[in-house]
Amino acid sequence: MSQQVQLRPNRPLIRRRHLIPVDKESVNRKIIEFIELAAPDNTKRAYLSDWEDFVAWCAVNHVQSLPATPGTVQGYISYLAELDDEHRYKTSTIARRLASISIAHQAKKYPTPTQSFEVRSVWKGIRRKYGIMQQGKEPLLANHIYRLLSHIDTGRLRGLRDRAIILVGYAGAFRRSELVSLDLSDIDFREDGMVITLRRSKTDQEGAGRYVGIRRGQSRDTCPVAALEEWLEHAWIMDGPVFRKVSKADNVEPRGITGQAVSLIVKRCAKAAGLDPDKFGAHSLRSGFATQAAMNGSNELEIMEQTGHRSLATVRRYIKKGNIFMNNASGNIGL
């Protein structure tokens, strides 16, 4: 007996929207907009600055920058690496310059000279000669934070703001970009502390967001929650940016501060406390949290939950530095 085939009813024709004729000029504008949004503003500014430096070097040396030959790029990175000790560029900076040159060529659909054998050989030699270890800013540990706070004039609005930035930045393990992007609506004060909503960050450019909890401190003088409450109250901030510019006359302005301002605040407070300001910056708050937490016994997952790090290797660098004397074999050799 032959099987009866069950016929499916005809499906309605689906209109494919992407086949509808559109304005090509409008589409091209959108494409450019989406490409520009693919990278954070700080990254784009860095790439632009790098490219401008390369173009200027090419102009001085009477060589073409776009498209550039492998020999031109060889000469440029050799120049950056062979400056005197005071002006020589770090290998990490040279690596970014190479990336910027590559991106500029790709954008114009030129072959990138940075991938040539000649350039890669010189770059390998630079790395072997000068090393690739990054010399970041020193972490601010708890004893440093106490010193900084003791030299801040909280009788002025600027001092109240600076204290709040240091304590919130430290306890929240925030990046400077995260601190300056905080809006009053992002903060939920509770009895045990506060919950801060980070709507976007360096590793979350698509805006998935995450919550960061900060507990109230044991002492009101070092409590990040109390410090923020006091700043908001005295500055009369009812909405908008949390951390704002304060004029020399101690007047609070409507606009928020920049990431560079956070770094300058940390340096200024470090200098007032008798520390070397060149060794510390905005990132010292974040790295200091991770290092101090590791020294105090917090595990990797607890630290990553607060910092938002996605790389375990990065967090482990902080932990290794913080726990360098724990179970250290040098204490077990009879000296």
C-alpha positions in Angstrom: 0.0 0.0 0.0 1.5 3.4 -1.0 1.9 6.0 1.8 -0.3 9.0 1.7 1.8 12.1 1.7 0.7 14.8 4.1 0.8 18.1 2.2 1.5 21.3 4.2 -0.7 24.2 3.7 0.9 27.0 1.7 2.7 29.5 3.9 2.0 33.2 3.4 4.7 35.0 1.5 7.0 36.8 4.0 8.0 40.2 2.8 11.7 40.6 3.3 12.3 44.1 4.5 16.0 44.1 3.7 15.0 43.7 0.0 13.0 46.9 -0.1 14.9 49.7 -2.0 16.5 52.2 0.4 18.4 55.4 0.1 22.0 54.4 -0.4 23.4 57.6 1.0 21.4 57.1 4.2 22.7 53.6 4.5 26.3 54.7 4.0 25.9 57.2 6.8 24.6 54.5 9.1 27.4 52.2 8.2 30.0 54.9 9.1 28.1 55.6 12.3 28.2 51.9 13.4 31.9 51.6 12.5 32.7 54.6 14.6 30.7 53.2 17.5 32.7 49.9 17.3 35.5 51.3 19.4 35.4 53.4 22.6 36.1 57.1 22.3 39.3 56.9 24.2 40.6 54.2 21.9 39.7 56.3 18.8 41.4 59.3 20.2 44.5 57.3 20.9 44.6 55.9 17.4 44.1 59.3 15.9 46.9 60.8 18.0 49.2 57.9 17.1 48.5 58.3 13.4 49.1 62.1 13.5 52.4 61.5 15.1 53.4 59.0 12.4 52.3 61.4 9.6 54.3 64.2 11.2 57.4 62.0 11.4 57.0 61.0 7.7 56.7 64.7 6.7 59.9 65.6 8.5 61.7 62.7 6.9 60.2 63.3 3.4 58.6 59.9 3.1 55.0 58.9 2.3 52.7 57.9 5.2 49.8 56.4 3.3 50.5 54.0 1.9 53.7 53.6 3.8 56.4 51.1 2.9 57.7 48.5 5.3 61.0 50.4 5.3 59.3 53.6 6.5 57.6 51.8 9.3 60.9 50.1 10.3 62.5 53.5 10.5 59.7 55.0 12.5 59.6 52.3 15.2 63.4 52.2 15.4 63.3 55.9 16.0 60.8 55.6 18.8 62.8 52.8 20.5 66.2 54.4 20.2 65.5 57.8 21.7 67.4 58.6 24.9 66.2 57.1 28.2 64.1 60.1 29.1 62.2 60.2 25.9 62.2 56.6 24.6 58.8 55.1 24.1 57.6 52.0 26.0 57.2 48.9 24.0 53.4 48.9 24.8 53.2 52.4 23.2 55.1 51.3 20.1 52.8 48.3 19.8 49.8 50.7 19.8 51.4 52.9 17.2 51.8 49.8 14.9 48.2 49.0 15.4 47.2 52.6 14.5 49.2 52.5 11.3 47.7 49.2 10.4 44.1 50.4 11.0 44.7 53.5 8.9 45.9 51.4 6.0 43.0 48.9 6.3 40.5 51.8 6.4 41.8 52.9 3.0 42.0 49.3 1.7 45.8 49.4 1.4 48.0 46.4 2.3 49.2 47.0 5.9 53.0 47.3 6.0 53.1 46.3 9.7 52.6 42.6 8.8 55.6 42.5 6.6 58.6 40.3 7.5 60.9 43.4 7.7 58.7 45.2 10.2 58.0 42.1 12.3 61.7 41.4 12.5 62.6 44.9 13.8 59.6 44.8 16.2 60.8 41.5 17.6 64.3 42.9 18.1 62.9 45.9 20.0 60.9 43.7 22.3 63.9 41.5 23.0 66.1 44.4 23.8 63.8 46.4 26.0 61.3 43.8 27.2 57.5 43.8 27.2 56.8 44.1 30.9 54.4 46.9 31.5 55.3 49.4 34.1 52.0 50.5 35.4 51.1 52.8 38.2 51.7 51.6 41.8 48.6 50.4 43.7 47.2 52.5 46.5 46.9 50.2 49.5 44.8 50.9 52.6 47.6 52.6 54.4 48.1 54.9 51.4 44.4 55.8 51.4 44.5 56.8 55.1 47.4 59.1 54.3 45.6 60.7 51.4 42.5 61.3 53.4 44.4 62.9 56.2 45.6 65.6 53.9 42.3 66.5 52.2 40.6 69.7 53.3 37.0 68.5 53.8 36.0 72.0 54.9 35.7 72.8 51.2 33.5 71.3 48.5 36.5 70.4 46.4 37.8 68.4 49.4 34.5 66.6 49.9 34.4 65.7 46.2 38.0 64.5 46.2 37.5 62.3 49.3 34.3 60.8 47.8 36.1 60.0 44.5 39.1 58.3 46.2 36.9 56.2 48.6 34.2 55.3 46.1 36.9 54.6 43.4 38.8 52.4 45.8 36.0 50.5 47.4 34.2 50.0 44.0 37.4 49.2 42.2 36.2 51.5 39.4 38.0 52.6 36.3 38.2 56.4 35.9 35.8 56.2 33.0 33.3 54.4 35.2 33.6 57.1 37.9 33.0 60.0 35.6 30.0 58.4 33.9 28.1 57.9 37.2 24.7 59.6 37.3 22.8 60.1 40.5 20.1 57.8 39.2 22.7 55.0 39.1 23.1 55.0 42.9 20.7 53.2 45.3 21.5 54.0 48.9 20.6 51.3 51.4 20.9 50.6 55.1 24.0 48.4 54.6 25.6 50.4 51.9 24.9 51.3 48.3 24.4 49.6 45.0 25.8 51.3 41.9 24.6 50.5 38.4 27.4 50.6 35.8 25.6 51.0 32.5 28.7 50.7 30.4 32.4 50.1 30.9 35.6 49.4 29.0 34.8 45.7 28.8 31.1 46.2 28.3 30.8 48.6 25.3 27.4 47.1 24.4 25.9 48.2 27.6 24.8 45.0 29.3 25.5 46.7 32.6 26.3 45.3 36.0 25.7 46.1 39.7 28.5 46.9 42.2 27.8 46.8 45.9 29.8 48.9 48.4 29.3 48.3 52.1 29.4 51.0 54.7 32.8 51.3 56.3 33.7 50.6 59.9 34.6 54.3 60.5 32.6 57.2 59.2 35.9 59.0 58.3 36.8 56.2 55.8 33.3 55.1 54.8 32.8 55.5 51.0 29.0 55.6 51.4 29.1 58.3 54.0 31.7 60.3 51.9 29.4 60.2 48.8 26.3 61.1 50.8 28.1 64.1 52.3 29.4 65.3 48.9 25.9 65.0 47.3 24.3 66.8 50.2 26.7 69.7 50.4 27.0 70.1 46.7 23.2 70.1 46.3 23.3 67.5 43.5 19.7 66.5 42.8 20.2 64.8 39.4 22.8 64.4 36.7 26.5 63.7 37.0 27.7 62.7 40.5 31.2 64.0 40.3 31.4 67.5 39.0 33.9 70.2 38.3 34.5 72.6 41.3 35.8 76.1 40.5 38.6 77.8 42.4 36.0 79.8 44.2 34.6 76.4 45.4 31.4 76.6 43.3 30.0 73.3 41.9 29.4 73.4 38.1 26.7 71.5 36.3 29.2 69.5 34.1 30.9 66.3 35.1 34.6 65.9 35.5 36.8 64.1 32.9 38.8 60.9 33.3 42.0 63.0 33.2 40.7 65.0 36.2 40.4 61.8 38.3 44.0 61.1 37.6 45.1 64.6 38.5 43.0 64.4 41.8 44.8 61.2 42.8 48.2 62.7 42.0 47.5 65.9 43.8 46.3 64.1 46.9 49.3 61.7 46.8 51.7 64.7 46.6 50.0 66.4 49.5 50.4 63.1 51.5 54.2 63.0 50.8 54.0 60.3 48.1 55.6 60.5 44.7 52.7 61.6 42.4 54.5 60.1 39.3 54.0 56.6 40.7 50.2 56.9 41.2 47.2 57.6 39.0 43.5 56.9 38.7 44.2 53.2 38.0 46.0 53.0 41.4 42.6 53.0 43.1 41.4 49.9 41.1 44.7 48.0 41.3 45.0 48.9 44.9 41.6 47.4 45.7 42.6 44.1 44.0 46.0 44.0 45.7 44.7 44.9 49.2 41.8 42.5 48.9 44.2 39.7 48.0 46.5 40.6 50.9 43.4 40.4 53.2 42.4 37.0 52.1 39.8 37.6 49.4 39.8 34.9 46.7 39.9 35.4 42.9 36.2 35.2 42.3 35.4 37.7 45.0 37.8 40.2 43.6 36.6 39.7 40.0 33.0 40.1 41.2 33.9 43.6 42.4 36.3 44.7 39.7 34.4 43.2 36.8 37.6 41.8 35.3 37.0 39.1 32.7 40.6 38.0 32.6 41.7 35.8 35.4 45.3 36.3 34.4 45.0 40.1 35.1 43.6 39.6 38.5 46.2 37.0 39.4 48.9 39.6 38.7 47.5 41.7 41.5 47.0 38.7 43.8 50.6 37.5 43.2 52.0 41.0 44.0 49.7 41.2 47.1 50.6 37.7 48.4 54.3 37.7 47.4 55.5 37.1 51.0 52.9 34.5 51.8 54.3 30.9 51.8 57.5 32.5 50.3 60.4 30.0 50.2 62.9 32.7 51.0 61.7 32.6 54.6 62.5 28.9 54.8 66.2 28.8 54.0 67.6 29.4 57.4 68.5 33.1 57.1 
